Amino acid sequence: MRAARQAAPGTARVCPHCRATILESEVVCPGCHHHLRAGKVTAGRQRETFTPLRVHGIVRNPELAEACEFSVLVTVRDAGGVEVNRQVVAVGALHGNDVRSFALDVQVYVPRR
């Protein structure tokens, strides 16, 4: 039996199902929840994680007469404030009494011991 290849922490790849950029070490895509390969998840426990940042919010159309547009932008910066990544993840419009809820969760994976 071949030992699983250990990727360097932070190495990314593309999910073959939803085309999202994900961590090489993922066994299940966090975006579409498809299984990517057999691994420790099927043989034992899942990787330990913690969520140091969780933001939830609701946006309503402030003026019921006209539609207003929105875009959801996520920006990641390093400790020095340098932009590492910037991505528009959704756009749309709010008509009349439309309401949208948004959630941002940052999960940190604990190294396997």
N, CA, C and O atoms as a GROMACS GRO file, in nm:
protein
  452
    1MET      N    1   0.083  -0.117   0.000
    1MET     CA    2   0.000   0.000   0.000
    1MET      C    3   0.088   0.124   0.000
    1MET      O    4   0.188   0.130   0.073
    2ARG      N    5   0.053   0.223  -0.081
    2ARG     CA    6   0.128   0.348  -0.091
    2ARG      C    7   0.090   0.443   0.020
    2ARG      O    8  -0.027   0.459   0.053
    3ALA      N    9   0.189   0.507   0.078
    3ALA     CA   10   0.162   0.609   0.180
    3ALA      C   11   0.107   0.733   0.113
    3ALA      O   12   0.149   0.768   0.002
    4ALA      N   13   0.015   0.800   0.179
    4ALA     CA   14  -0.043   0.922   0.124
    4ALA      C   15   0.063   1.031   0.116
    4ALA      O   16   0.145   1.047   0.207
    5ARG      N   17   0.061   1.106   0.007
    5ARG     CA   18   0.156   1.216  -0.012
    5ARG      C   19   0.118   1.330   0.081
    5ARG      O   20   0.002   1.370   0.086
    6GLN      N   21   0.215   1.382   0.154
    6GLN     CA   22   0.192   1.491   0.248
    6GLN      C   23   0.223   1.624   0.177
    6GLN      O   24   0.338   1.650   0.142
    7ALA      N   25   0.123   1.706   0.156
    7ALA     CA   26   0.141   1.836   0.092
    7ALA      C   27   0.192   1.936   0.194
    7ALA      O   28   0.166   1.924   0.313
    8ALA      N   29   0.266   2.036   0.145
    8ALA     CA   30   0.311   2.145   0.233
    8ALA      C   31   0.189   2.221   0.282
    8ALA      O   32   0.094   2.240   0.206
    9PRO      N   33   0.188   2.266   0.408
    9PRO     CA   34   0.073   2.340   0.460
    9PRO      C   35   0.040   2.462   0.373
    9PRO      O   36   0.129   2.540   0.337
   10GLY      N   37  -0.087   2.476   0.340
   10GLY     CA   38  -0.132   2.589   0.259
   10GLY      C   39  -0.133   2.564   0.110
   10GLY      O   40  -0.177   2.649   0.034
   11THR      N   41  -0.084   2.446   0.065
   11THR     CA   42  -0.085   2.414  -0.077
   11THR      C   43  -0.230   2.401  -0.125
   11THR      O   44  -0.311   2.334  -0.061
   12ALA      N   45  -0.261   2.465  -0.237
   12ALA     CA   46  -0.399   2.467  -0.287
   12ALA      C   47  -0.413   2.383  -0.413
   12ALA      O   48  -0.315   2.352  -0.481
   13ARG      N   49  -0.538   2.346  -0.442
   13ARG     CA   50  -0.573   2.277  -0.566
   13ARG      C   51  -0.716   2.315  -0.600
   13ARG      O   52  -0.780   2.389  -0.526
   14VAL      N   53  -0.765   2.266  -0.712
   14VAL     CA   54  -0.901   2.298  -0.757
   14VAL      C   55  -0.990   2.176  -0.735
   14VAL      O   56  -0.955   2.064  -0.772
   15CYS      N   57  -1.108   2.199  -0.675
   15CYS     CA   58  -1.205   2.091  -0.658
   15CYS      C   59  -1.255   2.050  -0.796
   15CYS      O   60  -1.297   2.136  -0.874
   16PRO      N   61  -1.252   1.921  -0.829
   16PRO     CA   62  -1.299   1.878  -0.961
   16PRO      C   63  -1.450   1.890  -0.979
   16PRO      O   64  -1.499   1.884  -1.092
   17HIS      N   65  -1.523   1.908  -0.870
   17HIS     CA   66  -1.669   1.916  -0.878
   17HIS      C   67  -1.719   2.058  -0.897
   17HIS      O   68  -1.797   2.086  -0.988
   18CYS      N   69  -1.673   2.150  -0.809
   18CYS     CA   70  -1.726   2.287  -0.812
   18CYS      C   71  -1.624   2.390  -0.860
   18CYS      O   72  -1.657   2.507  -0.875
   19ARG      N   73  -1.500   2.347  -0.884
   19ARG     CA   74  -1.392   2.432  -0.936
   19ARG      C   75  -1.344   2.537  -0.836
   19ARG      O   76  -1.274   2.631  -0.875
   20ALA      N   77  -1.380   2.525  -0.708
   20ALA     CA   78  -1.332   2.617  -0.606
   20ALA      C   79  -1.188   2.584  -0.572
   20ALA      O   80  -1.145   2.470  -0.583
   21THR      N   81  -1.112   2.684  -0.531
   21THR     CA   82  -0.976   2.662  -0.483
   21THR      C   83  -0.986   2.617  -0.339
   21THR      O   84  -1.044   2.685  -0.255
   22ILE      N   85  -0.928   2.500  -0.310
   22ILE     CA   86  -0.935   2.441  -0.177
   22ILE      C   87  -0.795   2.395  -0.135
   22ILE      O   88  -0.703   2.395  -0.216
   23LEU      N   89  -0.781   2.357  -0.009
   23LEU     CA   90  -0.654   2.305   0.039
   23LEU      C   91  -0.628   2.167  -0.019
   23LEU      O   92  -0.720   2.087  -0.034
   24GLU      N   93  -0.502   2.139  -0.052
   24GLU     CA   94  -0.460   2.008  -0.105
   24GLU      C   95  -0.495   1.897  -0.006
   24GLU      O   96  -0.525   1.785  -0.048
   25SER      N   97  -0.491   1.926   0.122
   25SER     CA   98  -0.513   1.826   0.225
   25SER      C   99  -0.661   1.791   0.247
   25SER      O  100  -0.691   1.698   0.322
   26GLU      N  101  -0.752   1.862   0.183
   26GLU     CA  102  -0.895   1.836   0.203
   26GLU      C  103  -0.934   1.699   0.148
   26GLU      O  104  -0.888   1.658   0.041
   27VAL      N  105  -1.018   1.628   0.223
   27VAL     CA  106  -1.075   1.501   0.180
   27VAL      C  107  -1.218   1.525   0.130
   27VAL      O  108  -1.266   1.454   0.042
   28VAL      N  109  -1.285   1.626   0.188
   28VAL     CA  110  -1.420   1.668   0.147
   28VAL      C  111  -1.413   1.817   0.116
   28VAL      O  112  -1.361   1.895   0.196
   29CYS      N  113  -1.465   1.858   0.000
   29CYS     CA  114  -1.463   1.999  -0.040
   29CYS      C  115  -1.552   2.079   0.056
   29CYS      O  116  -1.668   2.043   0.074
   30PRO      N  117  -1.499   2.187   0.117
   30PRO     CA  118  -1.582   2.267   0.207
   30PRO      C  119  -1.690   2.346   0.134
   30PRO      O  120  -1.787   2.390   0.196
   31GLY      N  121  -1.675   2.365   0.003
   31GLY     CA  122  -1.774   2.439  -0.074
   31GLY      C  123  -1.892   2.355  -0.119
   31GLY      O  124  -2.007   2.390  -0.094
   32CYS      N  125  -1.864   2.242  -0.184
   32CYS     CA  126  -1.973   2.160  -0.240
   32CYS      C  127  -1.998   2.031  -0.162
   32CYS      O  128  -2.094   1.959  -0.190
   33HIS      N  129  -1.912   2.001  -0.064
   33HIS     CA  130  -1.924   1.885   0.024
   33HIS      C  131  -1.908   1.751  -0.048
   33HIS      O  132  -1.947   1.647   0.005
   34HIS      N  133  -1.850   1.750  -0.169
   34HIS     CA  134  -1.822   1.624  -0.238
   34HIS      C  135  -1.696   1.561  -0.178
   34HIS      O  136  -1.603   1.631  -0.139
   35HIS      N  137  -1.695   1.429  -0.173
   35HIS     CA  138  -1.575   1.357  -0.129
   35HIS      C  139  -1.474   1.361  -0.243
   35HIS      O  140  -1.510   1.340  -0.359
   36LEU      N  141  -1.349   1.388  -0.210
   36LEU     CA  142  -1.246   1.405  -0.310
   36LEU      C  143  -1.157   1.283  -0.326
   36LEU      O  144  -1.112   1.252  -0.436
   37ARG      N  145  -1.132   1.213  -0.217
   37ARG     CA  146  -1.050   1.092  -0.222
   37ARG      C  147  -1.066   1.019  -0.090
   37ARG      O  148  -1.109   1.076   0.010
   38ALA      N  149  -1.031   0.891  -0.092
   38ALA     CA  150  -1.033   0.815   0.031
   38ALA      C  151  -0.921   0.867   0.120
   38ALA      O  152  -0.814   0.902   0.072
   39GLY      N  153  -0.946   0.872   0.247
   39GLY     CA  154  -0.844   0.924   0.337
   39GLY      C  155  -0.881   0.898   0.480
   39GLY      O  156  -0.961   0.809   0.510
   40LYS      N  157  -0.823   0.975   0.569
   40LYS     CA  158  -0.842   0.954   0.712
   40LYS      C  159  -0.986   0.974   0.755
   40LYS      O  160  -1.028   0.918   0.857
   41VAL      N  161  -1.064   1.052   0.680
   41VAL     CA  162  -1.204   1.073   0.719
   41VAL      C  163  -1.281   0.942   0.711
   41VAL      O  164  -1.364   0.915   0.798
   42THR      N  165  -1.255   0.860   0.609
   42THR     CA  166  -1.326   0.734   0.596
   42THR      C  167  -1.268   0.628   0.689
   42THR      O  168  -1.338   0.533   0.724
   43ALA      N  169  -1.142   0.642   0.728
   43ALA     CA  170  -1.078   0.541   0.811
   43ALA      C  171  -1.086   0.573   0.960
   43ALA      O  172  -1.068   0.484   1.043
   44GLY      N  173  -1.114   0.696   0.996
   44GLY     CA  174  -1.115   0.734   1.137
   44GLY      C  175  -1.180   0.868   1.157
   44GLY      O  176  -1.279   0.901   1.091
   45ARG      N  177  -1.125   0.947   1.249
   45ARG     CA  178  -1.186   1.075   1.282
   45ARG      C  179  -1.146   1.183   1.182
   45ARG      O  180  -1.043   1.173   1.116
   46GLN      N  181  -1.229   1.287   1.173
   46GLN     CA  182  -1.199   1.401   1.088
   46GLN      C  183  -1.092   1.487   1.152
   46GLN      O  184  -1.065   1.475   1.271
   47ARG      N  185  -1.031   1.574   1.070
   47ARG     CA  186  -0.929   1.664   1.123
   47ARG      C  187  -0.993   1.759   1.222
   47ARG      O  188  -1.107   1.802   1.206
   48GLU      N  189  -0.916   1.791   1.326
   48GLU     CA  190  -0.964   1.887   1.425
   48GLU      C  191  -0.957   2.027   1.367
   48GLU      O  192  -0.861   2.063   1.299
   49THR      N  193  -1.060   2.106   1.396
   49THR     CA  194  -1.064   2.245   1.351
   49THR      C  195  -1.113   2.333   1.464
   49THR      O  196  -1.173   2.286   1.561
   50PHE      N  197  -1.085   2.461   1.451
   50PHE     CA  198  -1.150   2.560   1.536
   50PHE      C  199  -1.182   2.680   1.449
   50PHE      O  200  -1.119   2.701   1.345
   51THR      N  201  -1.279   2.760   1.491
   51THR     CA  202  -1.326   2.873   1.414
   51THR      C  203  -1.300   3.002   1.491
   51THR      O  204  -1.382   3.040   1.576
   52PRO      N  205  -1.186   3.069   1.464
   52PRO     CA  206  -1.154   3.191   1.537
   52PRO      C  207  -1.233   3.312   1.489
   52PRO      O  208  -1.235   3.415   1.557
   53LEU      N  209  -1.297   3.301   1.373
   53LEU     CA  210  -1.376   3.414   1.320
   53LEU      C  211  -1.505   3.362   1.260
   53LEU      O  212  -1.504   3.275   1.173
   54ARG      N  213  -1.615   3.416   1.308
   54ARG     CA  214  -1.748   3.381   1.254
   54ARG      C  215  -1.830   3.509   1.254
   54ARG      O  216  -1.852   3.570   1.358
   55VAL      N  217  -1.876   3.549   1.135
   55VAL     CA  218  -1.956   3.671   1.121
   55VAL      C  219  -2.084   3.635   1.046
   55VAL      O  220  -2.079   3.572   0.940
   56HIS      N  221  -2.196   3.674   1.100
   56HIS     CA  222  -2.326   3.652   1.036
   56HIS      C  223  -2.398   3.786   1.031
   56HIS      O  224  -2.389   3.866   1.125
   57GLY      N  225  -2.469   3.811   0.922
   57GLY     CA  226  -2.543   3.935   0.911
   57GLY      C  227  -2.659   3.923   0.814
   57GLY      O  228  -2.666   3.831   0.733
   58ILE      N  229  -2.752   4.018   0.824
   58ILE     CA  230  -2.869   4.023   0.738
   58ILE      C  231  -2.873   4.160   0.671
   58ILE      O  232  -2.850   4.262   0.736
   59VAL      N  233  -2.903   4.161   0.541
   59VAL     CA  234  -2.914   4.286   0.466
   59VAL      C  235  -3.055   4.294   0.409
   59VAL      O  236  -3.106   4.198   0.350
   60ARG      N  237  -3.116   4.409   0.426
   60ARG     CA  238  -3.252   4.434   0.374
   60ARG      C  239  -3.246   4.551   0.278
   60ARG      O  240  -3.157   4.635   0.287
   61ASN      N  241  -3.339   4.556   0.187
   61ASN     CA  242  -3.351   4.670   0.096
   61ASN      C  243  -3.395   4.790   0.179
   61ASN      O  244  -3.504   4.788   0.238
   62PRO      N  245  -3.313   4.896   0.184
   62PRO     CA  246  -3.351   5.011   0.267
   62PRO      C  247  -3.466   5.093   0.210
   62PRO      O  248  -3.539   5.157   0.285
   63GLU      N  249  -3.482   5.091   0.080
   63GLU     CA  250  -3.591   5.166   0.016
   63GLU      C  251  -3.678   5.068  -0.060
   63GLU      O  252  -3.634   5.007  -0.157
   64LEU      N  253  -3.799   5.052  -0.016
   64LEU     CA  254  -3.887   4.951  -0.075
   64LEU      C  255  -3.929   4.983  -0.218
   64LEU      O  256  -3.976   4.894  -0.289
   65ALA      N  257  -3.914   5.107  -0.263
   65ALA     CA  258  -3.960   5.146  -0.396
   65ALA      C  259  -3.866   5.099  -0.507
   65ALA      O  260  -3.913   5.059  -0.613
   66GLU      N  261  -3.736   5.104  -0.483
   66GLU     CA  262  -3.640   5.070  -0.589
   66GLU      C  263  -3.549   4.956  -0.546
   66GLU      O  264  -3.523   4.935  -0.428
   67ALA      N  265  -3.501   4.884  -0.646
   67ALA     CA  266  -3.406   4.776  -0.620
   67ALA      C  267  -3.269   4.836  -0.590
   67ALA      O  268  -3.232   4.939  -0.646
   68CYS      N  269  -3.195   4.771  -0.503
   68CYS     CA  270  -3.056   4.812  -0.479
   68CYS      C  271  -2.966   4.691  -0.503
   68CYS      O  272  -3.006   4.577  -0.479
   69GLU      N  273  -2.846   4.717  -0.550
   69GLU     CA  274  -2.752   4.610  -0.582
   69GLU      C  275  -2.656   4.588  -0.466
   69GLU      O  276  -2.634   4.677  -0.383
   70PHE      N  277  -2.597   4.468  -0.461
   70PHE     CA  278  -2.496   4.439  -0.361
   70PHE      C  279  -2.387   4.352  -0.423
   70PHE      O  280  -2.410   4.280  -0.520
   71SER      N  281  -2.269   4.358  -0.365
   71SER     CA  282  -2.163   4.264  -0.399
   71SER      C  283  -2.095   4.223  -0.269
   71SER      O  284  -2.079   4.304  -0.178
   72VAL      N  285  -2.054   4.098  -0.262
   72VAL     CA  286  -1.987   4.044  -0.144
   72VAL      C  287  -1.841   4.029  -0.179
   72VAL      O  288  -1.805   3.953  -0.270
   73LEU      N  289  -1.755   4.101  -0.108
   73LEU     CA  290  -1.612   4.103  -0.134
   73LEU      C  291  -1.539   4.049  -0.012
   73LEU      O  292  -1.566   4.091   0.101
   74VAL      N  293  -1.448   3.955  -0.033
   74VAL     CA  294  -1.366   3.901   0.075
   74VAL      C  295  -1.221   3.938   0.045
   74VAL      O  296  -1.170   3.912  -0.064
   75THR      N  297  -1.155   4.000   0.143
   75THR     CA  298  -1.015   4.039   0.128
   75THR      C  299  -0.936   3.976   0.242
   75THR      O  300  -0.977   3.982   0.358
   76VAL      N  301  -0.822   3.914   0.208
   76VAL     CA  302  -0.734   3.853   0.307
   76VAL      C  303  -0.603   3.931   0.306
   76VAL      O  304  -0.546   3.955   0.200
   77ARG      N  305  -0.557   3.971   0.425
   77ARG     CA  306  -0.430   4.044   0.438
   77ARG      C  307  -0.338   3.970   0.535
   77ARG      O  308  -0.385   3.902   0.626
   78ASP      N  309  -0.208   3.985   0.514
   78ASP     CA  310  -0.112   3.924   0.607
   78ASP      C  311  -0.090   4.016   0.727
   78ASP      O  312  -0.154   4.120   0.738
   79ALA      N  313   0.001   3.978   0.817
   79ALA     CA  314   0.025   4.054   0.940
   79ALA      C  315   0.073   4.195   0.912
   79ALA      O  316   0.051   4.285   0.994
   80GLY      N  317   0.139   4.218   0.798
   80GLY     CA  318   0.188   4.350   0.762
   80GLY      C  319   0.085   4.435   0.690
   80GLY      O  320   0.115   4.548   0.651
   81GLY      N  321  -0.036   4.383   0.670
   81GLY     CA  322  -0.140   4.458   0.602
   81GLY      C  323  -0.137   4.446   0.451
   81GLY      O  324  -0.214   4.512   0.382
   82VAL      N  325  -0.047   4.362   0.398
   82VAL     CA  326  -0.038   4.343   0.253
   82VAL      C  327  -0.149   4.249   0.208
   82VAL      O  328  -0.171   4.142   0.266
   83GLU      N  329  -0.219   4.290   0.103
   83GLU     CA  330  -0.329   4.210   0.050
   83GLU      C  331  -0.276   4.080  -0.011
   83GLU      O  332  -0.192   4.083  -0.101
   84VAL      N  333  -0.325   3.967   0.040
   84VAL     CA  334  -0.284   3.835  -0.008
   84VAL      C  335  -0.382   3.785  -0.114
   84VAL      O  336  -0.342   3.723  -0.212
   85ASN      N  337  -0.511   3.812  -0.093
   85ASN     CA  338  -0.614   3.766  -0.186
   85ASN      C  339  -0.734   3.857  -0.174
   85ASN      O  340  -0.765   3.908  -0.066
   86ARG      N  341  -0.802   3.877  -0.285
   86ARG     CA  342  -0.923   3.960  -0.290
   86ARG      C  343  -1.016   3.894  -0.391
   86ARG      O  344  -0.976   3.867  -0.504
   87GLN      N  345  -1.140   3.868  -0.350
   87GLN     CA  346  -1.231   3.798  -0.439
   87GLN      C  347  -1.375   3.841  -0.417
   87GLN      O  348  -1.421   3.849  -0.304
   88VAL      N  349  -1.445   3.869  -0.526
   88VAL     CA  350  -1.588   3.892  -0.522
   88VAL      C  351  -1.653   3.754  -0.524
   88VAL      O  352  -1.634   3.677  -0.617
   89VAL      N  353  -1.731   3.724  -0.420
   89VAL     CA  354  -1.789   3.590  -0.409
   89VAL      C  355  -1.936   3.585  -0.448
   89VAL      O  356  -1.989   3.477  -0.474
   90ALA      N  357  -2.003   3.701  -0.454
   90ALA     CA  358  -2.144   3.702  -0.495
   90ALA      C  359  -2.185   3.845  -0.529
   90ALA      O  360  -2.132   3.941  -0.475
   91VAL      N  361  -2.280   3.855  -0.620
   91VAL     CA  362  -2.343   3.983  -0.653
   91VAL      C  363  -2.492   3.958  -0.669
   91VAL      O  364  -2.535   3.845  -0.692
   92GLY      N  365  -2.570   4.063  -0.658
   92GLY     CA  366  -2.714   4.046  -0.676
   92GLY      C  367  -2.787   4.176  -0.653
   92GLY      O  368  -2.727   4.283  -0.645
   93ALA      N  369  -2.918   4.164  -0.642
   93ALA     CA  370  -3.004   4.281  -0.620
   93ALA      C  371  -3.108   4.247  -0.515
   93ALA      O  372  -3.150   4.132  -0.500
   94LEU      N  373  -3.148   4.350  -0.442
   94LEU     CA  374  -3.255   4.338  -0.345
   94LEU      C  375  -3.374   4.418  -0.396
   94LEU      O  376  -3.365   4.540  -0.411
   95HIS      N  377  -3.484   4.350  -0.422
   95HIS     CA  378  -3.606   4.414  -0.471
   95HIS      C  379  -3.708   4.418  -0.358
   95HIS      O  380  -3.721   4.322  -0.282
   96GLY      N  381  -3.780   4.526  -0.348
   96GLY     CA  382  -3.891   4.535  -0.252
   96GLY      C  383  -3.853   4.495  -0.112
   96GLY      O  384  -3.768   4.558  -0.049
   97ASN      N  385  -3.916   4.389  -0.062
   97ASN     CA  386  -3.893   4.341   0.074
   97ASN      C  387  -3.788   4.230   0.082
   97ASN      O  388  -3.783   4.158   0.181
   98ASP      N  389  -3.703   4.216  -0.021
   98ASP     CA  390  -3.601   4.110  -0.022
   98ASP      C  391  -3.507   4.122   0.098
   98ASP      O  392  -3.475   4.232   0.143
   99VAL      N  393  -3.464   4.008   0.146
   99VAL     CA  394  -3.368   3.999   0.256
   99VAL      C  395  -3.264   3.894   0.216
   99VAL      O  396  -3.299   3.790   0.160
  100ARG      N  397  -3.139   3.921   0.246
  100ARG     CA  398  -3.032   3.823   0.225
  100ARG      C  399  -2.956   3.809   0.356
  100ARG      O  400  -2.933   3.907   0.427
  101SER      N  401  -2.917   3.686   0.388
  101SER     CA  402  -2.832   3.666   0.505
  101SER      C  403  -2.696   3.617   0.456
  101SER      O  404  -2.687   3.545   0.356
  102PHE      N  405  -2.592   3.656   0.526
  102PHE     CA  406  -2.455   3.624   0.488
  102PHE      C  407  -2.383   3.566   0.608
  102PHE      O  408  -2.409   3.606   0.722
  103ALA      N  409  -2.294   3.473   0.583
  103ALA     CA  410  -2.213   3.414   0.690
  103ALA      C  411  -2.071   3.397   0.640
  103ALA      O  412  -2.048   3.352   0.528
  104LEU      N  413  -1.976   3.432   0.724
  104LEU     CA  414  -1.835   3.413   0.695
  104LEU      C  415  -1.775   3.335   0.811
  104LEU      O  416  -1.777   3.383   0.924
  105ASP      N  417  -1.723   3.218   0.784
  105ASP     CA  418  -1.656   3.136   0.885
  105ASP      C  419  -1.514   3.109   0.838
  105ASP      O  420  -1.493   3.067   0.725
  106VAL      N  421  -1.418   3.133   0.924
  106VAL     CA  422  -1.279   3.099   0.896
  106VAL      C  423  -1.244   2.980   0.983
  106VAL      O  424  -1.245   2.989   1.106
  107GLN      N  425  -1.213   2.866   0.919
  107GLN     CA  426  -1.177   2.746   0.993
  107GLN      C  427  -1.026   2.727   0.988
  107GLN      O  428  -0.963   2.743   0.883
  108VAL      N  429  -0.968   2.694   1.101
  108VAL     CA  430  -0.825   2.664   1.111
  108VAL      C  431  -0.812   2.516   1.143
  108VAL      O  432  -0.875   2.466   1.236
  109TYR      N  433  -0.729   2.446   1.065
  109TYR     CA  434  -0.709   2.303   1.083
  109TYR      C  435  -0.589   2.279   1.172
  109TYR      O  436  -0.481   2.333   1.149
  110VAL      N  437  -0.609   2.197   1.274
  110VAL     CA  438  -0.503   2.162   1.368
  110VAL      C  439  -0.414   2.057   1.302
  110VAL      O  440  -0.466   1.960   1.246
  111PRO      N  441  -0.281   2.072   1.306
  111PRO     CA  442  -0.192   1.971   1.246
  111PRO      C  443  -0.216   1.834   1.308
  111PRO      O  444  -0.242   1.822   1.428
  112ARG      N  445  -0.206   1.732   1.224
  112ARG     CA  446  -0.220   1.595   1.274
  112ARG      C  447  -0.100   1.560   1.359
  112ARG      O  448   0.014   1.597   1.328
  113ARG      N  449  -0.125   1.489   1.464
  113ARG     CA  450  -0.015   1.448   1.553
  113ARG      C  451   0.004   1.301   1.549
  113ARG      O  452   0.092   1.248   1.617
   0.00000   0.00000   0.00000
